[in-house]
Amino acid sequence: MRFMKLRMDGNTMNNDKEKTTTLKHRILTVTGIVLSIILIPMLIINVTLIVKSYTNPEEVPSIGGVVPMIVLTDSMYPKIHSGDLIICDIVDAEDVKKGDIITYFDPKSDNDAVVTHRVVKVIDKDGDVSFVTKGDANNTNDDEAVTEKDLIGVYNFRIAGAGDIAMFMQTTPGLLICVVTPLALLIGYDIMRRRKYDKTNKLETEVLMAELEELKKAQNIKTDVTSSEDSSGDIEENK
C-alpha cells in the first residue's frame, strides 16, 4: 500500500510538471506564431521590394498588382499618418475619379520623389487625363497636375506604424533584432525542447524497466516460495 501511495504521489507530481511544461510550450508556440505572422510577411515584402528596386530601378516595385509604400509626411493627416505602410492598387488613369487618393511621381521633382495625395479634380483633354491633387492637411492644391505617366496607383488601405517597422527592418540592426534573433530563439527553444523530451522519455523508460525488474524478482520469489511449500508438503506425505 505504501508503495502504491508513493507511486500515486509521484504520478501526481509528474502530471503537474507535464501540465506546467505544456502550458509554457503553448505560450511560446503562440508567441512564435504571432511573431511569424507579423515579421515574415514584412520580411518578404522588404526583400521583394529591394530585389525589384535593383532589377527595375525605373519602376516602383510592386507585389501581385499592389504597391506598398512607406509614408514619410503628415500631408494626408488624419487619413494617413507619417510612418504608416499604405497599400495602393495599380489601376488605369481612366479608372481614377475625384475624391480618390492616388500615389504618383511628383511632377516637379527631379529625383523621382513619390507623393500620395487626394484627387480634387479630374482633367480630360481629348483623352489625355491628368489630376489636380491636394494633401488633406494642406491649405492649397499642389502646384502641378499629375499626368497619366506619373500615376502609380490608387490608395486602398493603411497599416498604422508598419512603415517605421519596415524601414527599421531594412537596416542591419533591424534585421538582427526583428528577424535573426527571433528565429534563432525559436530554433534554439525547439532544439532544447526536443532534447528535454527525449531525456524525459529515456528516464521514464528506465523507471518502467526498473519496475518490471522488481516485479519479475517479486514474481520469482513468490514462485520459489510456492515451490518450497509444495516440496515440504510432499515430504510430509511421504513420511
C-alpha positions as CSV (number, residue, x, y, z in Angstrom):
1,M,0.0,0.0,0.0
2,R,2.8,2.3,0.8
3,F,4.5,1.6,-2.5
4,M,1.2,2.3,-4.3
5,K,0.8,5.6,-2.4
6,L,4.3,6.7,-3.4
7,R,3.6,5.8,-7.0
8,M,0.4,7.8,-6.9
9,D,2.1,10.8,-5.4
10,G,4.9,10.5,-8.0
11,N,2.3,10.3,-10.8
12,T,0.5,13.4,-9.5
13,M,3.8,15.4,-9.4
14,N,4.7,14.2,-12.9
15,N,1.2,15.2,-14.2
16,D,1.6,18.7,-12.6
17,K,5.0,19.1,-14.2
18,E,3.7,18.0,-17.5
19,K,0.8,20.4,-17.3
20,T,3.2,23.3,-16.5
21,T,5.5,22.3,-19.3
22,T,2.6,22.0,-21.8
23,L,1.3,25.5,-20.8
24,K,4.8,27.0,-21.3
25,H,5.1,25.3,-24.6
26,R,1.7,26.5,-25.8
27,I,2.5,30.1,-24.7
28,L,5.9,30.0,-26.5
29,T,4.3,28.4,-29.6
30,V,1.6,31.0,-29.8
31,T,4.2,33.8,-29.3
32,G,6.3,32.3,-32.1
33,I,3.3,32.0,-34.4
34,V,2.3,35.7,-33.8
35,L,5.8,36.9,-34.4
36,S,6.0,34.8,-37.6
37,I,2.6,36.2,-38.8
38,I,3.9,39.8,-38.2
39,L,7.5,39.5,-39.2
40,I,7.6,37.0,-42.1
41,P,5.2,38.9,-44.4
42,M,7.1,42.2,-43.7
43,L,10.4,40.4,-44.4
44,I,9.1,39.0,-47.7
45,I,7.8,42.5,-48.7
46,N,11.1,44.1,-47.9
47,V,13.2,41.5,-49.7
48,T,10.8,41.7,-52.8
49,L,11.0,45.5,-52.9
50,I,14.7,45.5,-52.5
51,V,15.2,43.0,-55.3
52,K,12.8,44.7,-57.6
53,S,14.3,48.1,-57.0
54,Y,17.6,46.8,-58.2
55,T,16.3,44.8,-61.2
56,N,13.9,47.5,-62.3
57,P,15.3,50.8,-61.0
58,E,13.0,52.9,-63.2
59,E,9.8,51.4,-61.8
60,V,8.1,51.4,-58.4
61,P,8.4,47.8,-57.0
62,S,5.0,46.1,-56.8
63,I,3.8,42.7,-55.4
64,G,0.9,41.0,-57.2
65,G,-0.5,44.2,-58.7
66,V,-0.3,46.2,-55.4
67,V,2.3,48.7,-54.4
68,P,3.3,49.0,-50.7
69,M,4.6,52.5,-49.9
70,I,6.0,54.0,-46.7
71,V,4.6,57.4,-45.8
72,L,7.1,59.9,-44.6
73,T,5.0,63.1,-44.0
74,D,1.7,64.0,-42.5
75,S,0.3,65.8,-45.6
76,M,-2.7,63.4,-45.6
77,Y,-3.3,63.6,-41.8
78,P,-5.6,62.4,-40.3
79,K,-6.5,59.9,-43.0
80,I,-2.9,58.7,-43.3
81,H,-0.1,59.3,-40.8
82,S,3.6,59.5,-41.1
83,G,5.2,56.1,-40.6
84,D,2.2,54.2,-42.0
85,L,2.6,51.5,-44.6
86,I,0.0,52.1,-47.3
87,I,-1.2,49.6,-50.0
88,C,-2.0,51.0,-53.4
89,D,-3.7,49.2,-56.3
90,I,-2.3,49.6,-59.8
91,V,-5.1,51.0,-62.0
92,D,-5.5,52.8,-65.3
93,A,-5.8,56.5,-65.3
94,E,-9.4,56.2,-66.7
95,D,-10.5,54.4,-63.5
96,V,-9.4,57.3,-61.2
97,K,-12.2,59.6,-60.0
98,K,-12.5,62.7,-57.9
99,G,-12.0,62.0,-54.2
100,D,-9.6,59.1,-54.8
101,I,-6.3,59.1,-53.0
102,I,-3.5,58.4,-55.5
103,T,0.2,57.7,-55.3
104,Y,2.3,59.3,-58.1
105,F,5.7,60.6,-59.1
106,D,6.0,64.2,-58.1
107,P,5.8,66.2,-61.4
108,K,8.0,69.0,-60.1
109,S,10.7,66.7,-58.6
110,D,13.9,65.7,-60.4
111,N,14.7,62.7,-58.2
112,D,11.6,60.6,-58.7
113,A,10.0,61.5,-55.4
114,V,6.7,59.8,-54.7
115,V,3.6,61.6,-53.3
116,T,0.3,60.3,-52.0
117,H,-2.5,63.0,-52.2
118,R,-6.2,63.2,-52.9
119,V,-7.7,64.0,-56.3
120,V,-9.7,67.2,-56.2
121,K,-10.3,67.5,-59.9
122,V,-10.0,65.2,-63.0
123,I,-9.0,66.9,-66.3
124,D,-9.7,65.1,-69.5
125,K,-8.4,66.9,-72.7
126,D,-9.0,64.8,-75.8
127,G,-8.3,61.6,-73.9
128,D,-5.2,62.9,-72.1
129,V,-6.2,62.5,-68.4
130,S,-4.5,64.5,-65.6
131,F,-5.3,65.1,-62.0
132,V,-5.3,68.1,-59.7
133,T,-4.3,66.9,-56.2
134,K,-4.1,68.2,-52.7
135,G,-3.0,66.9,-49.3
136,D,-5.8,66.7,-46.8
137,A,-3.7,68.6,-44.3
138,N,-2.5,71.2,-46.8
139,N,-4.3,74.5,-47.4
140,T,-3.8,74.7,-51.2
141,N,-3.8,72.4,-54.2
142,D,-0.5,71.1,-55.5
143,D,1.3,73.3,-58.0
144,E,1.3,70.9,-61.0
145,A,-1.3,68.5,-62.3
146,V,-0.4,64.8,-62.2
147,T,-0.2,63.2,-65.7
148,E,-1.1,59.7,-66.6
149,K,2.5,58.7,-66.9
150,D,3.2,59.8,-63.4
151,L,0.4,57.8,-61.8
152,I,1.4,54.8,-59.8
153,G,-1.8,53.6,-58.1
154,V,-4.9,54.3,-56.0
155,Y,-4.7,54.1,-52.2
156,N,-6.5,51.1,-50.8
157,F,-5.7,50.8,-47.1
158,R,-3.0,51.5,-44.5
159,I,-1.2,49.6,-41.8
160,A,-0.6,52.0,-38.9
161,G,3.1,52.3,-37.9
162,A,4.2,49.4,-40.1
163,G,6.2,51.8,-42.3
164,D,8.5,52.7,-39.5
165,I,9.0,49.0,-38.7
166,A,9.6,48.2,-42.4
167,M,12.2,50.9,-42.6
168,F,13.9,49.7,-39.4
169,M,13.9,46.1,-40.7
170,Q,15.9,47.3,-43.8
171,T,18.8,48.3,-41.5
172,T,21.3,45.8,-40.2
173,P,20.2,46.3,-36.5
174,G,16.6,45.8,-37.6
175,L,17.3,42.6,-39.4
176,L,19.2,41.3,-36.4
177,I,16.5,42.3,-33.8
178,C,13.4,41.6,-35.8
179,V,14.4,38.6,-37.9
180,V,17.6,36.8,-37.0
181,T,17.2,36.9,-33.2
182,P,13.6,35.7,-33.0
183,L,14.3,32.9,-35.5
184,A,17.4,31.9,-33.6
185,L,15.5,31.9,-30.3
186,L,12.7,29.8,-31.8
187,I,15.1,27.3,-33.3
188,G,17.1,27.1,-30.1
189,Y,14.0,26.6,-28.0
190,D,12.8,23.8,-30.3
191,I,16.2,22.0,-30.0
192,M,16.1,22.3,-26.2
193,R,12.5,21.1,-26.1
194,R,13.3,18.1,-28.2
195,R,16.3,17.2,-26.1
196,K,14.3,17.6,-22.9
197,Y,11.5,15.5,-24.3
198,D,14.0,12.7,-25.3
199,K,15.6,12.9,-21.9
200,T,12.3,12.6,-20.1
201,N,11.2,9.7,-22.3
202,K,14.5,7.9,-21.6
203,L,14.2,8.5,-17.9
204,E,10.6,7.2,-17.9
205,T,11.7,4.2,-19.8
206,E,14.4,3.4,-17.3
207,V,12.0,3.8,-14.4
208,L,9.5,1.4,-16.1
209,M,12.2,-1.1,-16.8
210,A,13.3,-1.0,-13.2
211,E,9.8,-1.5,-12.1
212,L,9.4,-4.5,-14.4
213,E,12.6,-6.0,-13.0
214,E,11.3,-5.5,-9.5
215,L,8.0,-7.2,-10.5
216,K,9.9,-10.1,-12.1
217,K,12.0,-10.5,-8.9
218,A,8.9,-10.4,-6.8
219,Q,7.2,-13.0,-9.1
220,N,10.3,-15.2,-8.9
221,I,10.4,-15.0,-5.1
222,K,6.7,-15.9,-4.9
223,T,7.3,-18.8,-7.3
224,D,10.3,-20.1,-5.2
225,V,8.2,-19.8,-2.0
226,T,5.3,-21.7,-3.6
227,S,7.7,-24.4,-4.9
228,S,9.3,-24.8,-1.4
229,E,5.9,-25.1,0.2
230,D,4.9,-27.8,-2.3
231,S,8.2,-29.7,-1.7
232,S,7.6,-29.6,2.1
233,G,4.1,-31.0,1.6
234,D,5.4,-33.9,-0.5
235,I,8.0,-34.8,2.1
236,E,5.4,-34.8,4.9
237,E,3.1,-37.0,2.8
238,N,6.0,-39.5,2.2
239,K,6.6,-39.7,5.9
